């Protein structure tokens, strides 16, 4: 990918030079050029034509653009000849790729479990599906990576510990999570609502507008949110003439029982 990007970027310099020349040589802007037209159907002449090229403030851009174009053409079509004549230095290949593994084979077990448990919490308790069944089943097969992804592997706000701290969010992979979350009522069953509210608001795009309009954020909202999602899914399924049961996407086993590699996990699954 890096080699392809470098091979394409050389054309960016060429485009930049000629586009810059076209801008800086605009006759209307820099030379106050204008022309009368007899009626509205007649095209307005710009005076910005090839035959009007002359030395002005844009000439350096044209000169450099022509030089870049010449170099690219010579390198693409006559590289072998130029190398024989000694005009090209170096013969080794450019090795800049990092040999990165497939995303799921480089994912750490704790990161895969974090995403699965976050998804399962929203799906089981609120009916919100943030990842597909295919991704969930793939995450369930993640083993010990040979070359692990460091840092935050997901483009998810709550995957970043700094944002977790700022939102005072307790992740679903924390043992006895409900014991760490305290609210201002005596109902111990709704303690997780405080952190779940953060996740729901950040994943509002996954919630149908019809459900959002009916929902009210108040104590005990976890009891009413999922029924609203189920009613919406039933309504949608009846309109489409198909069944759309809500399935729980959970790993079903602890990380310690996971396969040691992704390929081993796939072989066992097949």
C-alpha positions in Angstrom: 0.0 0.0 0.0 2.8 2.4 0.8 4.5 1.7 -2.5 1.3 2.4 -4.3 0.8 5.6 -2.4 4.3 6.8 -3.3 3.9 5.9 -7.0 0.6 8.0 -7.1 1.9 10.9 -5.1 4.4 11.9 -7.8 1.5 12.8 -10.0 0.3 15.2 -7.2 3.3 17.4 -7.7 2.6 17.6 -11.4 -1.0 18.5 -10.9 -0.1 21.0 -8.2 2.3 22.8 -10.6 0.0 23.1 -13.6 -3.0 23.9 -11.5 -1.1 26.6 -9.7 0.0 28.0 -13.1 -3.6 28.1 -14.3 -4.6 30.0 -11.2 -1.8 32.5 -11.2 -2.1 33.2 -14.9 -5.8 34.0 -14.8 -6.3 37.1 -17.0 -9.5 38.2 -15.4 -8.0 38.3 -11.9 -4.5 39.5 -12.4 -4.8 41.6 -15.7 -8.3 42.9 -15.4 -9.2 41.3 -18.7 -12.8 41.5 -19.9 -14.8 41.3 -23.1 -18.2 42.4 -24.3 -20.9 39.9 -25.3 -23.8 40.8 -27.6 -26.4 38.5 -25.9 -26.6 36.1 -22.9 -26.3 33.1 -25.2 -22.8 34.1 -26.2 -19.9 32.6 -24.3 -17.7 34.9 -22.3 -14.1 34.8 -23.5 -11.5 34.6 -20.7 -8.3 35.3 -22.6 -6.9 32.4 -20.7 -5.7 30.3 -23.7 -2.6 28.5 -24.7 -1.7 31.1 -27.4 -1.8 33.8 -24.6 1.0 32.2 -22.6 3.7 34.8 -21.9 6.3 35.5 -19.2 4.5 36.7 -16.0 4.2 35.9 -12.3 3.0 32.4 -13.1 5.9 31.5 -15.4 8.0 29.7 -12.6 5.1 27.4 -12.0 4.9 26.5 -15.7 8.7 26.0 -15.8 8.7 23.7 -12.8 5.6 21.8 -13.9 7.2 21.1 -17.3 10.4 19.9 -15.6 8.5 17.6 -13.3 6.5 16.2 -16.3 9.7 15.6 -18.2 11.3 13.8 -15.2 8.2 11.6 -14.7 8.0 10.7 -18.4 11.6 9.8 -18.6 11.4 7.7 -15.4 8.3 5.8 -16.5 9.2 5.1 -20.1 13.0 5.3 -20.3 14.2 4.2 -16.8 16.0 1.1 -18.1 17.9 3.2 -20.7 18.7 5.9 -18.3 20.0 3.3 -15.8 22.3 1.9 -18.5 23.6 5.4 -19.2 24.2 6.0 -15.5 21.6 8.7 -15.0 19.7 6.6 -12.4 21.2 5.8 -9.0 20.4 2.9 -6.8 19.0 -0.5 -7.8 17.5 -1.9 -4.7 13.8 -2.0 -4.1 12.2 0.4 -1.7 11.1 -1.6 1.3 8.8 0.7 3.4 5.9 -1.6 4.2 5.6 -2.6 7.9 4.4 -6.1 7.1 1.3 -5.5 9.2 -0.9 -8.5 9.9 -4.6 -8.9 9.3 -6.5 -6.7 11.7 -8.1 -9.5 13.7 -4.9 -11.5 13.9 -3.1 -8.5 15.4 -5.8 -7.7 17.9 -5.1 -8.4 21.6 -7.4 -10.7 23.5 -8.3 -7.9 26.0 -9.3 -5.5 23.2 -11.4 -8.1 21.5 -13.2 -9.0 24.7 -13.7 -5.3 25.5 -15.5 -4.7 22.2 -17.6 -7.9 22.6 -18.6 -7.1 26.1 -19.5 -3.5 25.3 -21.6 -4.7 22.4 -23.3 -7.4 24.3 -24.2 -5.0 27.1 -25.9 -2.6 24.7 -27.5 -5.5 22.7 -28.8 -7.6 25.6 -30.0 -4.7 27.8 -31.0 -2.1 25.3 -31.4 -3.9 21.9 -28.7 -1.7 20.3 -26.5 -3.6 17.8 -23.2 -1.8 17.2 -21.4 -4.5 15.3 -22.5 -7.2 12.9 -22.9 -10.9 13.7 -20.0 -11.6 11.4 -17.6 -9.2 13.2 -18.8 -10.5 16.6 -18.1 -14.1 15.6 -14.7 -13.1 14.3 -13.9 -11.3 17.5 -14.9 -14.4 19.4 -12.2 -16.4 17.6 -9.3 -13.9 18.2 -6.3 -15.7 19.7 -2.9 -14.6 21.0 -1.4 -12.4 18.3 2.2 -12.8 17.2 2.4 -9.1 16.4 -0.1 -7.2 18.4 -1.6 -3.8 17.7 -0.4 -1.3 20.3 -2.4 1.6 21.6 -6.1 2.1 20.9 -7.1 -0.4 18.1 -10.7 0.9 17.5 -12.1 4.2 16.2 -14.4 4.3 19.2 -14.3 7.1 21.8 -14.8 4.9 24.8 -11.9 2.6 23.6 -9.6 5.4 24.7 -8.8 5.3 28.4 -8.5 9.1 28.4 -12.1 9.5 27.3 -13.2 6.9 29.7 -11.8 9.0 32.5 -13.2 12.2 31.2 -16.7 10.7 30.8 -16.3 8.8 34.2 -17.2 5.7 32.3 -16.8 2.2 33.8 -16.2 -0.4 31.0 -18.3 -3.5 30.8 -15.2 -5.7 31.1 -14.5 -4.4 34.6 -15.4 -7.2 37.2 -18.3 -6.3 39.5 -18.9 -3.2 37.4 -22.2 -2.4 39.2 -20.4 -2.3 42.5 -18.2 0.6 41.3 -21.1 2.7 40.0 -23.1 4.6 42.6 -26.2 6.8 42.0 -28.6 8.7 44.2 -31.4 6.1 44.7 -31.7 2.9 46.6 -32.3 0.7 43.5 -29.2 -1.4 43.0 -30.4 -2.8 39.7 -30.1 0.5 37.8 -26.6 1.5 39.0 -25.0 0.7 35.5 -27.4 3.2 33.9 -25.0 6.0 34.7 -22.2 4.5 32.5 -24.6 3.0 30.0 -26.1 6.4 29.4 -22.7 7.6 28.1 -22.4 4.6 25.7 -26.0 5.1 24.5 -25.5 8.8 23.7 -22.2 8.1 21.9 -23.9 5.4 19.8 -27.1 7.4 19.1 -26.6 6.8 15.4 -27.5 3.1 15.9 -30.9 4.0 17.4 -33.9 4.5 15.1 -35.3 8.0 15.2 -38.7 6.7 16.1 -37.3 5.1 19.3 -35.3 8.3 20.2 -38.5 10.4 20.0 -40.3 8.1 22.4 -37.5 7.5 24.9 -37.1 9.5 28.1 -33.8 9.6 30.0 -34.9 9.0 33.6 -34.2 6.6 36.4 -34.9 3.1 35.4 -34.8 3.8 31.7 -33.2 0.4 31.1 -36.6 -1.2 31.7 -38.3 0.8 28.9 -35.6 1.2 26.3 -35.3 -2.4 25.1 -39.1 -2.8 24.7 -39.1 0.2 22.5 -36.4 -1.3 20.3 -38.2 -4.6 20.2 -41.4 -3.0 19.2 -39.6 -1.1 16.4 -38.0 -4.3 15.1 -41.3 -6.1 15.2 -42.9 -3.3 13.3 -40.2 -3.2 10.7 -40.2 -7.0 10.3 -43.9 -7.1 9.8 -43.6 -4.4 7.1 -40.8 -6.3 5.4 -42.7 -9.6 5.7 -39.8 -11.3 7.5 -38.7 -12.2 11.0 -35.9 -10.3 12.7 -35.4 -11.9 16.1 -32.9 -10.2 18.4 -30.0 -12.5 18.9 -27.4 -12.2 21.6 -23.8 -12.0 20.3 -21.7 -13.2 23.2 -18.5 -15.1 23.3 -19.7 -17.9 25.5 -16.3 -18.6 26.9 -13.5 -16.9 28.8 -10.3 -15.6 27.2 -8.3 -18.3 28.8 -10.2 -20.9 26.8 -9.7 -19.1 23.5 -7.5 -20.6 20.7 -3.9 -19.6 20.7 -4.0 -18.2 17.1 -6.6 -17.0 14.7 -5.8 -19.7 12.1 -6.2 -22.4 14.8 -9.5 -20.9 15.8 -10.8 -20.9 12.2 -9.8 -24.5 11.8 -11.6 -25.5 15.0 -14.7 -23.7 13.9 -14.7 -25.3 10.5 
